[in-house]
């Protein structure tokens, strides 16, 4: 495994996206559906997909080869996130 600045950056951003999504899900679980949308409260599903995409990309940066299933998952996440962001 290769430890690079890019690997660490991807891990940090993936963790941040996952943590934000978790906090939003916890809030929705306590307060009910979130009816307001702001720049800072994107849908948790999109954030979790982005976190998964980033985690898979971090694995690649670390030198890990993805199996076919993980490769398909990465492709699907990239398409999903591109549609969300675009």
PDB file of N, CA, C and O in Angstrom:
ATOM      1  N   UNK A   1       0.833  -1.176   0.000  1.00  0.00           N
ATOM      2  CA  UNK A   1       0.000   0.000   0.000  1.00  0.00           C
ATOM      3  C   UNK A   1       0.883   1.248   0.000  1.00  0.00           C
ATOM      4  O   UNK A   1       1.910   1.302   0.678  1.00  0.00           O
ATOM      5  N   UNK A   2       0.465   2.234  -0.766  1.00  0.00           N
ATOM      6  CA  UNK A   2       1.209   3.482  -0.891  1.00  0.00           C
ATOM      7  C   UNK A   2       0.529   4.578  -0.080  1.00  0.00           C
ATOM      8  O   UNK A   2      -0.669   4.820  -0.222  1.00  0.00           O
ATOM      9  N   UNK A   3       1.304   5.229   0.765  1.00  0.00           N
ATOM     10  CA  UNK A   3       0.791   6.351   1.547  1.00  0.00           C
ATOM     11  C   UNK A   3       1.226   7.629   0.852  1.00  0.00           C
ATOM     12  O   UNK A   3       2.404   7.985   0.875  1.00  0.00           O
ATOM     13  N   UNK A   4       0.268   8.327   0.227  1.00  0.00           N
ATOM     14  CA  UNK A   4       0.567   9.565  -0.497  1.00  0.00           C
ATOM     15  C   UNK A   4      -0.338  10.683   0.025  1.00  0.00           C
ATOM     16  O   UNK A   4      -1.357  10.412   0.661  1.00  0.00           O
ATOM     17  N   UNK A   5       0.031  11.930  -0.240  1.00  0.00           N
ATOM     18  CA  UNK A   5      -0.850  13.036   0.141  1.00  0.00           C
ATOM     19  C   UNK A   5      -2.238  12.924  -0.507  1.00  0.00           C
ATOM     20  O   UNK A   5      -3.241  13.260   0.122  1.00  0.00           O
ATOM     21  N   UNK A   6      -2.297  12.459  -1.743  1.00  0.00           N
ATOM     22  CA  UNK A   6      -3.583  12.310  -2.422  1.00  0.00           C
ATOM     23  C   UNK A   6      -4.441  11.235  -1.748  1.00  0.00           C
ATOM     24  O   UNK A   6      -5.651  11.409  -1.600  1.00  0.00           O
ATOM     25  N   UNK A   7      -3.826  10.140  -1.345  1.00  0.00           N
ATOM     26  CA  UNK A   7      -4.543   9.091  -0.614  1.00  0.00           C
ATOM     27  C   UNK A   7      -5.153   9.664   0.665  1.00  0.00           C
ATOM     28  O   UNK A   7      -6.328   9.441   0.958  1.00  0.00           O
ATOM     29  N   UNK A   8      -4.350  10.397   1.414  1.00  0.00           N
ATOM     30  CA  UNK A   8      -4.833  10.964   2.674  1.00  0.00           C
ATOM     31  C   UNK A   8      -5.933  12.000   2.441  1.00  0.00           C
ATOM     32  O   UNK A   8      -6.902  12.056   3.199  1.00  0.00           O
ATOM     33  N   UNK A   9      -5.789  12.820   1.400  1.00  0.00           N
ATOM     34  CA  UNK A   9      -6.806  13.818   1.088  1.00  0.00           C
ATOM     35  C   UNK A   9      -8.135  13.142   0.747  1.00  0.00           C
ATOM     36  O   UNK A   9      -9.188  13.534   1.250  1.00  0.00           O
ATOM     37  N   UNK A  10      -8.072  12.125  -0.111  1.00  0.00           N
ATOM     38  CA  UNK A  10      -9.294  11.405  -0.483  1.00  0.00           C
ATOM     39  C   UNK A  10      -9.957  10.768   0.729  1.00  0.00           C
ATOM     40  O   UNK A  10     -11.182  10.793   0.852  1.00  0.00           O
ATOM     41  N   UNK A  11      -9.157  10.197   1.622  1.00  0.00           N
ATOM     42  CA  UNK A  11      -9.705   9.596   2.846  1.00  0.00           C
ATOM     43  C   UNK A  11     -10.386  10.644   3.720  1.00  0.00           C
ATOM     44  O   UNK A  11     -11.463  10.397   4.262  1.00  0.00           O
ATOM     45  N   UNK A  12      -9.767  11.800   3.856  1.00  0.00           N
ATOM     46  CA  UNK A  12     -10.345  12.848   4.698  1.00  0.00           C
ATOM     47  C   UNK A  12     -11.649  13.381   4.123  1.00  0.00           C
ATOM     48  O   UNK A  12     -12.609  13.603   4.861  1.00  0.00           O
ATOM     49  N   UNK A  13     -11.690  13.587   2.813  1.00  0.00           N
ATOM     50  CA  UNK A  13     -12.915  14.100   2.193  1.00  0.00           C
ATOM     51  C   UNK A  13     -14.013  13.038   2.241  1.00  0.00           C
ATOM     52  O   UNK A  13     -15.174  13.363   2.490  1.00  0.00           O
ATOM     53  N   UNK A  14     -13.662  11.785   2.007  1.00  0.00           N
ATOM     54  CA  UNK A  14     -14.651  10.703   2.087  1.00  0.00           C
ATOM     55  C   UNK A  14     -15.231  10.623   3.499  1.00  0.00           C
ATOM     56  O   UNK A  14     -16.444  10.491   3.664  1.00  0.00           O
ATOM     57  N   UNK A  15     -14.381  10.701   4.504  1.00  0.00           N
ATOM     58  CA  UNK A  15     -14.851  10.646   5.889  1.00  0.00           C
ATOM     59  C   UNK A  15     -15.747  11.833   6.215  1.00  0.00           C
ATOM     60  O   UNK A  15     -16.743  11.684   6.923  1.00  0.00           O
ATOM     61  N   UNK A  16     -15.401  12.999   5.709  1.00  0.00           N
ATOM     62  CA  UNK A  16     -16.213  14.187   5.941  1.00  0.00           C
ATOM     63  C   UNK A  16     -17.595  14.044   5.309  1.00  0.00           C
ATOM     64  O   UNK A  16     -18.602  14.356   5.945  1.00  0.00           O
ATOM     65  N   UNK A  17     -17.651  13.579   4.076  1.00  0.00           N
ATOM     66  CA  UNK A  17     -18.941  13.389   3.410  1.00  0.00           C
ATOM     67  C   UNK A  17     -19.790  12.361   4.163  1.00  0.00           C
ATOM     68  O   UNK A  17     -20.986  12.568   4.365  1.00  0.00           O
ATOM     69  N   UNK A  18     -19.175  11.269   4.570  1.00  0.00           N
ATOM     70  CA  UNK A  18     -19.914  10.229   5.298  1.00  0.00           C
ATOM     71  C   UNK A  18     -20.400  10.746   6.646  1.00  0.00           C
ATOM     72  O   UNK A  18     -21.522  10.450   7.056  1.00  0.00           O
ATOM     73  N   UNK A  19     -19.565  11.516   7.338  1.00  0.00           N
ATOM     74  CA  UNK A  19     -19.957  12.061   8.637  1.00  0.00           C
ATOM     75  C   UNK A  19     -21.110  13.051   8.500  1.00  0.00           C
ATOM     76  O   UNK A  19     -22.043  13.038   9.304  1.00  0.00           O
ATOM     77  N   UNK A  20     -21.046  13.908   7.482  1.00  0.00           N
ATOM     78  CA  UNK A  20     -22.136  14.865   7.260  1.00  0.00           C
ATOM     79  C   UNK A  20     -23.439  14.146   6.933  1.00  0.00           C
ATOM     80  O   UNK A  20     -24.501  14.519   7.432  1.00  0.00           O
ATOM     81  N   UNK A  21     -23.358  13.121   6.097  1.00  0.00           N
ATOM     82  CA  UNK A  21     -24.549  12.351   5.751  1.00  0.00           C
ATOM     83  C   UNK A  21     -25.118  11.659   6.987  1.00  0.00           C
ATOM     84  O   UNK A  21     -26.334  11.630   7.179  1.00  0.00           O
ATOM     85  N   UNK A  22     -24.255  11.110   7.810  1.00  0.00           N
ATOM     86  CA  UNK A  22     -24.699  10.448   9.034  1.00  0.00           C
ATOM     87  C   UNK A  22     -25.405  11.437   9.960  1.00  0.00           C
ATOM     88  O   UNK A  22     -26.440  11.118  10.546  1.00  0.00           O
ATOM     89  N   UNK A  23     -24.845  12.628  10.086  1.00  0.00           N
ATOM     90  CA  UNK A  23     -25.466  13.647  10.939  1.00  0.00           C
ATOM     91  C   UNK A  23     -26.844  14.033  10.396  1.00  0.00           C
ATOM     92  O   UNK A  23     -27.788  14.198  11.168  1.00  0.00           O
ATOM     93  N   UNK A  24     -26.965  14.177   9.077  1.00  0.00           N
ATOM     94  CA  UNK A  24     -28.258  14.520   8.484  1.00  0.00           C
ATOM     95  C   UNK A  24     -29.271  13.395   8.690  1.00  0.00           C
ATOM     96  O   UNK A  24     -30.443  13.659   8.962  1.00  0.00           O
ATOM     97  N   UNK A  25     -28.832  12.156   8.564  1.00  0.00           N
ATOM     98  CA  UNK A  25     -29.734  11.026   8.789  1.00  0.00           C
ATOM     99  C   UNK A  25     -30.172  10.952  10.251  1.00  0.00           C
ATOM    100  O   UNK A  25     -31.331  10.660  10.544  1.00  0.00           O
ATOM    101  N   UNK A  26     -29.242  11.215  11.161  1.00  0.00           N
ATOM    102  CA  UNK A  26     -29.588  11.231  12.589  1.00  0.00           C
ATOM    103  C   UNK A  26     -30.600  12.337  12.876  1.00  0.00           C
ATOM    104  O   UNK A  26     -31.557  12.129  13.622  1.00  0.00           O
ATOM    105  N   UNK A  27     -30.388  13.507  12.286  1.00  0.00           N
ATOM    106  CA  UNK A  27     -31.316  14.620  12.481  1.00  0.00           C
ATOM    107  C   UNK A  27     -32.694  14.263  11.939  1.00  0.00           C
ATOM    108  O   UNK A  27     -33.704  14.520  12.593  1.00  0.00           O
ATOM    109  N   UNK A  28     -32.741  13.672  10.748  1.00  0.00           N
ATOM    110  CA  UNK A  28     -34.024  13.272  10.171  1.00  0.00           C
ATOM    111  C   UNK A  28     -34.696  12.203  11.034  1.00  0.00           C
ATOM    112  O   UNK A  28     -35.919  12.200  11.177  1.00  0.00           O
ATOM    113  N   UNK A  29     -33.908  11.303  11.603  1.00  0.00           N
ATOM    114  CA  UNK A  29     -34.460  10.274  12.469  1.00  0.00           C
ATOM    115  C   UNK A  29     -35.055  10.839  13.745  1.00  0.00           C
ATOM    116  O   UNK A  29     -36.009  10.282  14.288  1.00  0.00           O
ATOM    117  N   UNK A  30     -34.503  11.934  14.225  1.00  0.00           N
ATOM    118  CA  UNK A  30     -34.996  12.564  15.456  1.00  0.00           C
ATOM    119  C   UNK A  30     -36.123  13.559  15.188  1.00  0.00           C
ATOM    120  O   UNK A  30     -37.070  13.653  15.969  1.00  0.00           O
ATOM    121  N   UNK A  31     -36.022  14.304  14.077  1.00  0.00           N
ATOM    122  CA  UNK A  31     -36.939  15.411  13.826  1.00  0.00           C
ATOM    123  C   UNK A  31     -37.914  15.163  12.679  1.00  0.00           C
ATOM    124  O   UNK A  31     -38.832  15.953  12.462  1.00  0.00           O
ATOM    125  N   UNK A  32     -37.720  14.083  11.955  1.00  0.00           N
ATOM    126  CA  UNK A  32     -38.544  13.834  10.772  1.00  0.00           C
ATOM    127  C   UNK A  32     -37.834  14.338   9.523  1.00  0.00           C
ATOM    128  O   UNK A  32     -36.707  14.828   9.599  1.00  0.00           O
ATOM    129  N   UNK A  33     -38.493  14.217   8.375  1.00  0.00           N
ATOM    130  CA  UNK A  33     -37.862  14.612   7.112  1.00  0.00           C
ATOM    131  C   UNK A  33     -37.409  16.071   7.125  1.00  0.00           C
ATOM    132  O   UNK A  33     -38.083  16.946   7.670  1.00  0.00           O
ATOM    133  N   UNK A  34     -36.274  16.303   6.524  1.00  0.00           N
ATOM    134  CA  UNK A  34     -35.753  17.663   6.409  1.00  0.00           C
ATOM    135  C   UNK A  34     -36.436  18.330   5.223  1.00  0.00           C
ATOM    136  O   UNK A  34     -36.278  17.888   4.085  1.00  0.00           O
ATOM    137  N   UNK A  35     -37.189  19.384   5.480  1.00  0.00           N
ATOM    138  CA  UNK A  35     -37.962  20.031   4.428  1.00  0.00           C
ATOM    139  C   UNK A  35     -37.266  21.257   3.846  1.00  0.00           C
ATOM    140  O   UNK A  35     -37.783  21.870   2.912  1.00  0.00           O
ATOM    141  N   UNK A  36     -36.133  21.615   4.368  1.00  0.00           N
ATOM    142  CA  UNK A  36     -35.423  22.781   3.847  1.00  0.00           C
ATOM    143  C   UNK A  36     -34.165  22.332   3.112  1.00  0.00           C
ATOM    144  O   UNK A  36     -33.512  21.365   3.508  1.00  0.00           O
ATOM    145  N   UNK A  37     -33.840  23.032   2.059  1.00  0.00           N
ATOM    146  CA  UNK A  37     -32.610  22.736   1.309  1.00  0.00           C
ATOM    147  C   UNK A  37     -31.766  23.999   1.286  1.00  0.00           C
ATOM    148  O   UNK A  37     -32.231  25.075   0.909  1.00  0.00           O
ATOM    149  N   UNK A  38     -30.544  23.844   1.689  1.00  0.00           N
ATOM    150  CA  UNK A  38     -29.597  24.948   1.620  1.00  0.00           C
ATOM    151  C   UNK A  38     -28.343  24.432   0.948  1.00  0.00           C
ATOM    152  O   UNK A  38     -28.236  23.253   0.612  1.00  0.00           O
ATOM    153  N   UNK A  39     -27.412  25.320   0.761  1.00  0.00           N
ATOM    154  CA  UNK A  39     -26.136  24.925   0.165  1.00  0.00           C
ATOM    155  C   UNK A  39     -25.459  23.833   0.990  1.00  0.00           C
ATOM    156  O   UNK A  39     -24.693  23.035   0.450  1.00  0.00           O
ATOM    157  N   UNK A  40     -25.735  23.792   2.291  1.00  0.00           N
ATOM    158  CA  UNK A  40     -25.007  22.896   3.181  1.00  0.00           C
ATOM    159  C   UNK A  40     -25.772  21.636   3.552  1.00  0.00           C
ATOM    160  O   UNK A  40     -25.228  20.816   4.291  1.00  0.00           O
ATOM    161  N   UNK A  41     -26.998  21.429   3.087  1.00  0.00           N
ATOM    162  CA  UNK A  41     -27.703  20.207   3.486  1.00  0.00           C
ATOM    163  C   UNK A  41     -28.173  19.412   2.266  1.00  0.00           C
ATOM    164  O   UNK A  41     -29.367  19.165   2.098  1.00  0.00           O
ATOM    165  N   UNK A  42     -27.249  19.026   1.445  1.00  0.00           N
ATOM    166  CA  UNK A  42     -27.564  18.160   0.318  1.00  0.00           C
ATOM    167  C   UNK A  42     -28.100  16.835   0.855  1.00  0.00           C
ATOM    168  O   UNK A  42     -27.976  16.535   2.042  1.00  0.00           O
ATOM    169  N   UNK A  43     -28.682  16.070  -0.019  1.00  0.00           N
ATOM    170  CA  UNK A  43     -29.272  14.802   0.398  1.00  0.00           C
ATOM    171  C   UNK A  43     -28.207  13.840   0.934  1.00  0.00           C
ATOM    172  O   UNK A  43     -27.122  13.732   0.361  1.00  0.00           O
ATOM    173  N   UNK A  44     -28.513  13.149   2.023  1.00  0.00           N
ATOM    174  CA  UNK A  44     -27.562  12.191   2.579  1.00  0.00           C
ATOM    175  C   UNK A  44     -27.175  11.086   1.593  1.00  0.00           C
ATOM    176  O   UNK A  44     -26.033  10.625   1.604  1.00  0.00           O
ATOM    177  N   UNK A  45     -28.100  10.661   0.750  1.00  0.00           N
ATOM    178  CA  UNK A  45     -27.789   9.590  -0.202  1.00  0.00           C
ATOM    179  C   UNK A  45     -26.669  10.022  -1.144  1.00  0.00           C
ATOM    180  O   UNK A  45     -25.756   9.246  -1.427  1.00  0.00           O
ATOM    181  N   UNK A  46     -26.739  11.254  -1.626  1.00  0.00           N
ATOM    182  CA  UNK A  46     -25.697  11.747  -2.520  1.00  0.00           C
ATOM    183  C   UNK A  46     -24.355  11.843  -1.808  1.00  0.00           C
ATOM    184  O   UNK A  46     -23.313  11.512  -2.373  1.00  0.00           O
ATOM    185  N   UNK A  47     -24.395  12.299  -0.562  1.00  0.00           N
ATOM    186  CA  UNK A  47     -23.146  12.404   0.202  1.00  0.00           C
ATOM    187  C   UNK A  47     -22.538  11.027   0.460  1.00  0.00           C
ATOM    188  O   UNK A  47     -21.320  10.863   0.386  1.00  0.00           O
ATOM    189  N   UNK A  48     -23.374  10.046   0.758  1.00  0.00           N
ATOM    190  CA  UNK A  48     -22.853   8.694   0.984  1.00  0.00           C
ATOM    191  C   UNK A  48     -22.290   8.101  -0.302  1.00  0.00           C
ATOM    192  O   UNK A  48     -21.269   7.415  -0.270  1.00  0.00           O
ATOM    193  N   UNK A  49     -22.944   8.357  -1.431  1.00  0.00           N
ATOM    194  CA  UNK A  49     -22.420   7.878  -2.717  1.00  0.00           C
ATOM    195  C   UNK A  49     -21.072   8.532  -3.008  1.00  0.00           C
ATOM    196  O   UNK A  49     -20.146   7.873  -3.481  1.00  0.00           O
ATOM    197  N   UNK A  50     -20.966   9.825  -2.724  1.00  0.00           N
ATOM    198  CA  UNK A  50     -19.699  10.524  -2.938  1.00  0.00           C
ATOM    199  C   UNK A  50     -18.624   9.972  -2.010  1.00  0.00           C
ATOM    200  O   UNK A  50     -17.478   9.795  -2.421  1.00  0.00           O
ATOM    201  N   UNK A  51     -18.990   9.699  -0.761  1.00  0.00           N
ATOM    202  CA  UNK A  51     -18.022   9.134   0.182  1.00  0.00           C
ATOM    203  C   UNK A  51     -17.526   7.774  -0.299  1.00  0.00           C
ATOM    204  O   UNK A  51     -16.333   7.483  -0.214  1.00  0.00           O
ATOM    205  N   UNK A  52     -18.428   6.948  -0.799  1.00  0.00           N
ATOM    206  CA  UNK A  52     -18.037   5.635  -1.314  1.00  0.00           C
ATOM    207  C   UNK A  52     -17.124   5.777  -2.520  1.00  0.00           C
ATOM    208  O   UNK A  52     -16.121   5.071  -2.630  1.00  0.00           O
ATOM    209  N   UNK A  53     -17.468   6.686  -3.424  1.00  0.00           N
ATOM    210  CA  UNK A  53     -16.628   6.929  -4.608  1.00  0.00           C
ATOM    211  C   UNK A  53     -15.224   7.353  -4.191  1.00  0.00           C
ATOM    212  O   UNK A  53     -14.232   6.843  -4.710  1.00  0.00           O
ATOM    213  N   UNK A  54     -15.153   8.288  -3.253  1.00  0.00           N
ATOM    214  CA  UNK A  54     -13.852   8.784  -2.792  1.00  0.00           C
ATOM    215  C   UNK A  54     -13.050   7.696  -2.083  1.00  0.00           C
ATOM    216  O   UNK A  54     -11.834   7.612  -2.254  1.00  0.00           O
ATOM    217  N   UNK A  55     -13.720   6.864  -1.289  1.00  0.00           N
ATOM    218  CA  UNK A  55     -13.024   5.779  -0.596  1.00  0.00           C
ATOM    219  C   UNK A  55     -12.458   4.772  -1.590  1.00  0.00           C
ATOM    220  O   UNK A  55     -11.341   4.286  -1.414  1.00  0.00           O
ATOM    221  N   UNK A  56     -13.221   4.456  -2.631  1.00  0.00           N
ATOM    222  CA  UNK A  56     -12.711   3.545  -3.658  1.00  0.00           C
ATOM    223  C   UNK A  56     -11.540   4.170  -4.412  1.00  0.00           C
ATOM    224  O   UNK A  56     -10.558   3.491  -4.714  1.00  0.00           O
ATOM    225  N   UNK A  57     -11.645   5.468  -4.715  1.00  0.00           N
ATOM    226  CA  UNK A  57     -10.539   6.154  -5.384  1.00  0.00           C
ATOM    227  C   UNK A  57      -9.305   6.202  -4.486  1.00  0.00           C
ATOM    228  O   UNK A  57      -8.182   6.100  -4.980  1.00  0.00           O
ATOM    229  N   UNK A  58      -9.495   6.354  -3.183  1.00  0.00           N
ATOM    230  CA  UNK A  58      -8.369   6.326  -2.251  1.00  0.00           C
ATOM    231  C   UNK A  58      -7.696   4.958  -2.263  1.00  0.00           C
ATOM    232  O   UNK A  58      -6.470   4.863  -2.201  1.00  0.00           O
ATOM    233  N   UNK A  59      -8.494   3.912  -2.342  1.00  0.00           N
ATOM    234  CA  UNK A  59      -7.919   2.559  -2.410  1.00  0.00           C
ATOM    235  C   UNK A  59      -7.042   2.404  -3.645  1.00  0.00           C
ATOM    236  O   UNK A  59      -5.971   1.800  -3.582  1.00  0.00           O
ATOM    237  N   UNK A  60      -7.493   2.942  -4.750  1.00  0.00           N
ATOM    238  CA  UNK A  60      -6.702   2.879  -5.986  1.00  0.00           C
ATOM    239  C   UNK A  60      -5.407   3.660  -5.813  1.00  0.00           C
ATOM    240  O   UNK A  60      -4.339   3.186  -6.200  1.00  0.00           O
ATOM    241  N   UNK A  61      -5.496   4.866  -5.228  1.00  0.00           N
ATOM    242  CA  UNK A  61      -4.293   5.688  -5.007  1.00  0.00           C
ATOM    243  C   UNK A  61      -3.298   4.977  -4.098  1.00  0.00           C
ATOM    244  O   UNK A  61      -2.090   5.189  -4.208  1.00  0.00           O
ATOM    245  N   UNK A  62      -3.802   4.136  -3.205  1.00  0.00           N
ATOM    246  CA  UNK A  62      -2.925   3.397  -2.292  1.00  0.00           C
ATOM    247  C   UNK A  62      -2.317   2.174  -2.962  1.00  0.00           C
ATOM    248  O   UNK A  62      -1.490   1.483  -2.366  1.00  0.00           O
ATOM    249  N   UNK A  63      -2.720   1.905  -4.195  1.00  0.00           N
ATOM    250  CA  UNK A  63      -2.142   0.791  -4.931  1.00  0.00           C
ATOM    251  C   UNK A  63      -2.965  -0.470  -4.910  1.00  0.00           C
ATOM    252  O   UNK A  63      -2.514  -1.512  -5.387  1.00  0.00           O
ATOM    253  N   UNK A  64      -4.160  -0.400  -4.370  1.00  0.00           N
ATOM    254  CA  UNK A  64      -5.018  -1.575  -4.310  1.00  0.00           C
ATOM    255  C   UNK A  64      -5.773  -1.731  -5.627  1.00  0.00           C
ATOM    256  O   UNK A  64      -6.358  -0.772  -6.130  1.00  0.00           O
ATOM    257  N   UNK A  65      -5.758  -2.912  -6.170  1.00  0.00           N
ATOM    258  CA  UNK A  65      -6.529  -3.199  -7.379  1.00  0.00           C
ATOM    259  C   UNK A  65      -7.962  -3.520  -6.977  1.00  0.00           C
ATOM    260  O   UNK A  65      -8.202  -4.265  -6.027  1.00  0.00           O
ATOM    261  N   UNK A  66      -8.909  -2.948  -7.713  1.00  0.00           N
ATOM    262  CA  UNK A  66     -10.316  -3.226  -7.441  1.00  0.00           C
ATOM    263  C   UNK A  66     -10.745  -4.478  -8.193  1.00  0.00           C
ATOM    264  O   UNK A  66     -10.324  -4.700  -9.328  1.00  0.00           O
ATOM    265  N   UNK A  67     -11.580  -5.293  -7.564  1.00  0.00           N
ATOM    266  CA  UNK A  67     -12.152  -6.424  -8.283  1.00  0.00           C
ATOM    267  C   UNK A  67     -13.279  -5.908  -9.183  1.00  0.00           C
ATOM    268  O   UNK A  67     -13.613  -4.724  -9.142  1.00  0.00           O
ATOM    269  N   UNK A  68     -13.856  -6.783  -9.983  1.00  0.00           N
ATOM    270  CA  UNK A  68     -14.877  -6.350 -10.940  1.00  0.00           C
ATOM    271  C   UNK A  68     -16.071  -5.693 -10.263  1.00  0.00           C
ATOM    272  O   UNK A  68     -16.582  -4.686 -10.753  1.00  0.00           O
ATOM    273  N   UNK A  69     -16.518  -6.245  -9.152  1.00  0.00           N
ATOM    274  CA  UNK A  69     -17.673  -5.677  -8.456  1.00  0.00           C
ATOM    275  C   UNK A  69     -17.378  -4.265  -7.951  1.00  0.00           C
ATOM    276  O   UNK A  69     -18.191  -3.358  -8.127  1.00  0.00           O
ATOM    277  N   UNK A  70     -16.227  -4.084  -7.331  1.00  0.00           N
ATOM    278  CA  UNK A  70     -15.854  -2.764  -6.823  1.00  0.00           C
ATOM    279  C   UNK A  70     -15.649  -1.782  -7.968  1.00  0.00           C
ATOM    280  O   UNK A  70     -15.985  -0.604  -7.844  1.00  0.00           O
ATOM    281  N   UNK A  71     -15.100  -2.258  -9.079  1.00  0.00           N
ATOM    282  CA  UNK A  71     -14.908  -1.403 -10.246  1.00  0.00           C
ATOM    283  C   UNK A  71     -16.255  -0.934 -10.805  1.00  0.00           C
ATOM    284  O   UNK A  71     -16.408   0.232 -11.169  1.00  0.00           O
ATOM    285  N   UNK A  72     -17.226  -1.844 -10.871  1.00  0.00           N
ATOM    286  CA  UNK A  72     -18.567  -1.467 -11.331  1.00  0.00           C
ATOM    287  C   UNK A  72     -19.225  -0.480 -10.355  1.00  0.00           C
ATOM    288  O   UNK A  72     -19.907   0.458 -10.770  1.00  0.00           O
ATOM    289  N   UNK A  73     -19.013  -0.705  -9.082  1.00  0.00           N
ATOM    290  CA  UNK A  73     -19.559   0.185  -8.073  1.00  0.00           C
ATOM    291  C   UNK A  73     -18.955   1.589  -8.198  1.00  0.00           C
ATOM    292  O   UNK A  73     -19.669   2.588  -8.099  1.00  0.00           O
ATOM    293  N   UNK A  74     -17.657   1.657  -8.415  1.00  0.00           N
ATOM    294  CA  UNK A  74     -16.995   2.947  -8.601  1.00  0.00           C
ATOM    295  C   UNK A  74     -17.555   3.664  -9.820  1.00  0.00           C
ATOM    296  O   UNK A  74     -17.832   4.862  -9.760  1.00  0.00           O
ATOM    297  N   UNK A  75     -17.725   2.950 -10.922  1.00  0.00           N
ATOM    298  CA  UNK A  75     -18.281   3.548 -12.134  1.00  0.00           C
ATOM    299  C   UNK A  75     -19.688   4.079 -11.873  1.00  0.00           C
ATOM    300  O   UNK A  75     -20.016   5.193 -12.281  1.00  0.00           O
ATOM    301  N   UNK A  76     -20.512   3.296 -11.201  1.00  0.00           N
ATOM    302  CA  UNK A  76     -21.882   3.710 -10.905  1.00  0.00           C
ATOM    303  C   UNK A  76     -21.896   4.939  -9.989  1.00  0.00           C
ATOM    304  O   UNK A  76     -22.685   5.861 -10.197  1.00  0.00           O
ATOM    305  N   UNK A  77     -21.028   4.950  -8.985  1.00  0.00           N
ATOM    306  CA  UNK A  77     -20.961   6.104  -8.089  1.00  0.00           C
ATOM    307  C   UNK A  77     -20.507   7.352  -8.827  1.00  0.00           C
ATOM    308  O   UNK A  77     -21.032   8.439  -8.587  1.00  0.00           O
ATOM    309  N   UNK A  78     -19.541   7.208  -9.717  1.00  0.00           N
ATOM    310  CA  UNK A  78     -19.082   8.360 -10.498  1.00  0.00           C
ATOM    311  C   UNK A  78     -20.208   8.928 -11.341  1.00  0.00           C
ATOM    312  O   UNK A  78     -20.374  10.146 -11.410  1.00  0.00           O
ATOM    313  N   UNK A  79     -20.981   8.070 -11.981  1.00  0.00           N
ATOM    314  CA  UNK A  79     -22.109   8.528 -12.794  1.00  0.00           C
ATOM    315  C   UNK A  79     -23.171   9.192 -11.916  1.00  0.00           C
ATOM    316  O   UNK A  79     -23.697  10.248 -12.267  1.00  0.00           O
ATOM    317  N   UNK A  80     -23.481   8.581 -10.791  1.00  0.00           N
ATOM    318  CA  UNK A  80     -24.497   9.116  -9.886  1.00  0.00           C
ATOM    319  C   UNK A  80     -24.085  10.476  -9.354  1.00  0.00           C
ATOM    320  O   UNK A  80     -24.875  11.420  -9.366  1.00  0.00           O
ATOM    321  N   UNK A  81     -22.847  10.575  -8.886  1.00  0.00           N
ATOM    322  CA  UNK A  81     -22.357  11.828  -8.310  1.00  0.00           C
ATOM    323  C   UNK A  81     -22.255  12.911  -9.389  1.00  0.00           C
ATOM    324  O   UNK A  81     -22.546  14.076  -9.118  1.00  0.00           O
ATOM    325  N   UNK A  82     -21.853  12.549 -10.589  1.00  0.00           N
ATOM    326  CA  UNK A  82     -21.773  13.535 -11.679  1.00  0.00           C
ATOM    327  C   UNK A  82     -23.164  14.078 -11.987  1.00  0.00           C
ATOM    328  O   UNK A  82     -23.305  15.270 -12.261  1.00  0.00           O
ATOM    329  N   UNK A  83     -24.179  13.246 -11.951  1.00  0.00           N
ATOM    330  CA  UNK A  83     -25.546  13.709 -12.178  1.00  0.00           C
ATOM    331  C   UNK A  83     -26.039  14.603 -11.057  1.00  0.00           C
ATOM    332  O   UNK A  83     -26.793  15.545 -11.301  1.00  0.00           O
ATOM    333  N   UNK A  84     -25.619  14.318  -9.822  1.00  0.00           N
ATOM    334  CA  UNK A  84     -26.007  15.109  -8.669  1.00  0.00           C
ATOM    335  C   UNK A  84     -25.314  16.473  -8.710  1.00  0.00           C
ATOM    336  O   UNK A  84     -25.935  17.507  -8.464  1.00  0.00           O
ATOM    337  N   UNK A  85     -24.027  16.454  -9.022  1.00  0.00           N
ATOM    338  CA  UNK A  85     -23.251  17.695  -9.016  1.00  0.00           C
ATOM    339  C   UNK A  85     -23.510  18.543 -10.262  1.00  0.00           C
ATOM    340  O   UNK A  85     -23.357  19.764 -10.238  1.00  0.00           O
ATOM    341  N   UNK A  86     -23.903  17.878 -11.347  1.00  0.00           N
ATOM    342  CA  UNK A  86     -24.056  18.598 -12.615  1.00  0.00           C
ATOM    343  C   UNK A  86     -25.431  18.955 -12.852  1.00  0.00           C
ATOM    344  O   UNK A  86     -25.743  19.566 -13.874  1.00  0.00           O
TER     345      UNK A  86
END
